[in-house]
Amino acid sequence: MEEPPAQRGDRTVDTATDPATTAGASAEAVSATDGHTVRARVAEVIDGLGCSRREFARRIVMDPSKLSRSLGGTRRFTIAEVVRIADAGGVDPGWLLGGPGQAPARGAAVERPAARTARATAPPEGRPSQIVRETVRLIAEHGFHAVRVSDIAAACGTSTAAIHYHYPGRDELLEAAVRWCMDEDIARRAAESSESADARTELLRLIALQTPRTAQQRRQWLVWLDLWAEAARSTEIGRLHADFYRQWRATLADVLRRGRAQGAFRPDLDPDAAALRLAALIDGLATQVLASAPEGTTPDAMHAVLTAFVDDELTAT
């Protein structure tokens, strides 16, 4: 059985909810539900899974700051977010919205029959993650505006109603796809940082991660190209773009600052200015690699230019 469609997916839930979204909860119970109840039950789901809020946000492909604000009462959960939370926690969306039922026990979320039926055909990683993963692949292959919801549904082996159930609009799908790429990129950076013996080695490893050699690296860069175009037109995507680049430049500046303290980089180096230059150089060269014919800029040429920049402009003599 497929997940039900979410024609109301772009609406938010707080002091009132639509009875049609409660999956069996009575109209009286829904009318009595307020934002505090929704927040409290979402918090119970997270506690029941025994994971951090940041990790839970990653599982449902949601901005951790949005989750934090929603739990704190300064932002309202959308219906689509409630659906993804219910899917990840194994609970009925109606219970999250104030319907009757049992609170999830720690370590094993309660799964009501409606939730079990709705997720019977979902893949092991969960339907939201599968949707985002396939969206990233399709954007990389065809471009965001050439990808139809029906294409994503076909790739996931499900219906368009199931896609809209989790991600009501194209903007939300793009945001989720970009956030998935961001999380992957940040995780790889963290792994490189933990294995690096010194700042210069770490910087060179970060540069290698940004050189589009593998299929996965190329896919992520192709999604970034769509992100840049959308960021120029969309306030929400633009904010996501700004947040990511703020983190990326801060990572580079921190490595450069530590390298300067270690004596690996020039003592007069301005870490913030150098991070801005290096990030821009990486972006420009990666774009050339992706857009080049076989005889154009290659990943090896890109890597050589970036290594020369480190040697000539940053390294202490």
N, C-alpha and C positions, 0 to 999 in steps of 0.2 A: 504493500500500500504506500503510495507516495505521500509526502508531506503536503498538507493543505496549502492552497495559495494564500498570499498575504497582501490582498488588495489594500489593506490598511497599514502596510509595513512602514510607511514614512511618518506615521503618527507616533506621539509619545504617550507614555503612561505616567500618571501621577495621582491626582486626586479623584480621577474617574477613569473607568476603562470600558471598553466595548464588550458586552456579553458574548459576542460572537468569537472573541479571541480567547475565552477562558477555558476552552476544552472541557466543558462539563460543570464548571462552577455555576452556582445559582446566580440569578440576576441580583438578588438581595445581597449576596456576599460581595459581588463585584461593586455594587453601588456604595458599599461601606468601605471599600479598599482605599487607602490613601498612600501617598508616596512613602511614608515611613514603613508601612507594611511591605511594600515591594522591596525597598532597600534592605530591610531586615531579613527577608527571605533569600535575597540574592547573597547576602553575607553568610547565611546558614549554608547555602550550597557550596560556597568557597571553603568554609570551615569544614564541611563534610568531606570535601576532596583532600583536605590537608595540604594544600599548596598555597603559595604566596599569591597576593593579588596581582602582582606583575606577571607571574607565570599563568594565572588564570586568564588574564587579558590576552596573553599570547595565544592561548588555546582557542579563544573565541575570535581571534584576529580583531582586537579592539584596542584603541589607543589607551594605554594604562592611565593617562591623566583623565580621560573621559570616564573610565571606570571609577577612579578615585572620586571625581566630582559627583558622579551619580550616587555613589554610596554615601557621600557626605551631604547630599541634599541640595547641592548648588546646580545640578543638572538632572534632567529627567531621562530615564531609559526609554529608548524607542521600542516599538513592538518587535522589530527585527532583532534587536539586541536581547530582548527577553527570550525570544525563540532560540537564539544561539546559546544563551546561558542555560536554558532548560535542556537543550541537546547535550551540552557538555556535562551538565550535572546529573543527567538521567532522571529529571523530574518533569512533571507536567507543567506547561506554561500557565495553565489555569491556577495551579497552586501558587506559582510565583506572583500572580496578579491578585492573590487574596482568596482563592478558592479553598475549600476544605482539604485536608490531607495531613499526612505526618511529616514532620521536619526530617531532613536527611540526617542519618547517623554519621558520625565522624568516620571517614575512610570508605564509606559506601553510601552514595547518594540514593535516596528513595526513587524508584522508578515506577510510576503509575502505568496501568495498562495502555492508556492512550499514547504515552511517550514511547513505550516499547514497540507499539505497532508502527508509529510514525518513523522510527529509526531502524526498522527491521532490515531495510535494504541499504542502510548507510555503510560506507567503507570503514575499515578499522580505525583510520585516523580521524573519523568524524566527517559529516557532510560539509560543514563550513570550511574546514581545511582543504578538503578535496576540491571544492568549488574554487577557492582562491588559488590553489596550485595549478589547476587547469586554466584558470583565467590568466595567470602569469605566462604560462606556455603559449597560449593563443595570442596574447598581446605581443609577445616577442616575435611570433611567426607572422602575424598579420597587421598589427597595429590596433590600438584600442578601439578606434571608431569603425574599424572593419569587422570587429568581433560582435556577433549577435548573441543574445541570451540563449537562443536555440542552439548555437554552436557550443556554448559552455555546457548546456544541458546534455547534448549528445556526447561530449567528451566525458561527462560524469556518469553517463548511463542513467539519467533521470529526466524529469520533466522541467519545462520552463517554470511551472508553478513552484516546484521545489527550489529553484534558484531564487525566485522572487520572495519566497518564504523566508530565506535567510538574508538576502541582499536585495531590498526592494528596487533600488535604482542603479544606474550605470556609475554615477559618481561614487556611491558607496562601494561598488565593486572595485573601481580603480583605487580608491583609498585603501581598501583591504589588501589589494594586490601589491601596492607600493609598500604598505606596512609589513607585509610578509617578506618582501625583498630586503627591507631595512633590517628586520630582525635577523634574517640570515646573514647579512653583511656584518652586523654588530657582533653576532656570535662568532663568526670567523675571525674578526679583529681581536676579540677577547682571547680566543685560543692562541693566536699569534703572540699577543702581548705576554701571555703566561709562559710561553716557551722561549722568549727572547732573552739573551744574556745581557745585552746592552742596547741603548737607545738607537744607535745607528743600524744595528742589525734588525731591530724591530721596524724602523722606518722602511728599510729595504723590503722587508716582508710585506708590509702594508702596501707598498707600491706594487709588488708582485700580485697581491690579491686583486688590485684594481686593473690589472692588465687583462683585457678580454681574450684569453687563450682558450679556455674550456667552453663547452656548450652552456654550462650553467652561468659562467661569467658573462657570456654574450647575451644570454636571455635577460639577465639583470640589467645590463647596460641598455638593452633595447627598451625595457620598461622605463628606465630613467629618461630616455628620449621622449617617450609619451608623457611622462610626468612633467618635464620642463614645459612642453607645449600647453598642457592643461593648467599648470601653475600660473601661467600668464593670464589665464581667463577665469580661474576659479579661486575664490577667497579661501575655501577650505583646503583645497589641494595646495594652494600657495603656502598656507600655514604649515602643512605637513612638510613641504619642500624646505621651508625656512628652518623648521625644527631639525630636520635631518642634517642639513648642511651646517647648522650651528654645532651639532654634536660631532660631525665629521671633522670640521676645522678645529674644534676643541681637542679632539683626539690627536690630530697632527701637531698642534701647538704644544700639547703636553709632552709628546715624544721629543720634540725639538728642544723644549725647555730642559728636559732631563738630560738630553744629549749635550747641551751647552754646559750644564753643571758637571757632566762627566769628562768634559774636555774634548768630546768627539766633534762638536760643532763650534763654529766661530764664537768667540766671547762677546762680540758686538751684535750677535744675531738677535733680531726681533722675532720671537716665535710666532706671534699672531700674524704679522705681515707675511712672514715666510710661509705659514700654513695657508694663507689665502692665495698666494702665488702658486704654491704646489698643487692645491686643490683645483685651481683653474687650469693649470697645465695638464693635469691628469684628465680632466673633463674634455678639454679640447683635443688631446691626442686620442683618447678613447673614441670620440666621435669620428675622428678621421679614420681610425681602424675599422669601425663598423660601416662607414660609408664608402670605403675605398674599394676599388677594383683590385684584383689579385696583385697587380704590380704597384699598388699604392702603399700607404702606410701600413706596416705590418705590426703585429704584437711585439716582435723582436725590436723593431725600430723604435716603437713607443717606449719599451723598457730601457733601451739604450739612452734615449734622450732624458728620461727621468733619472737614471743612474748618474748621468753626466751632470745634471742639475744638482744632485746631492753632493757630488764630488767637487764641482766648481764653485757653487754658490753657498753651500752650507757647511762643508767640512772644514775643520780647523787645519791650518797649514803649519 
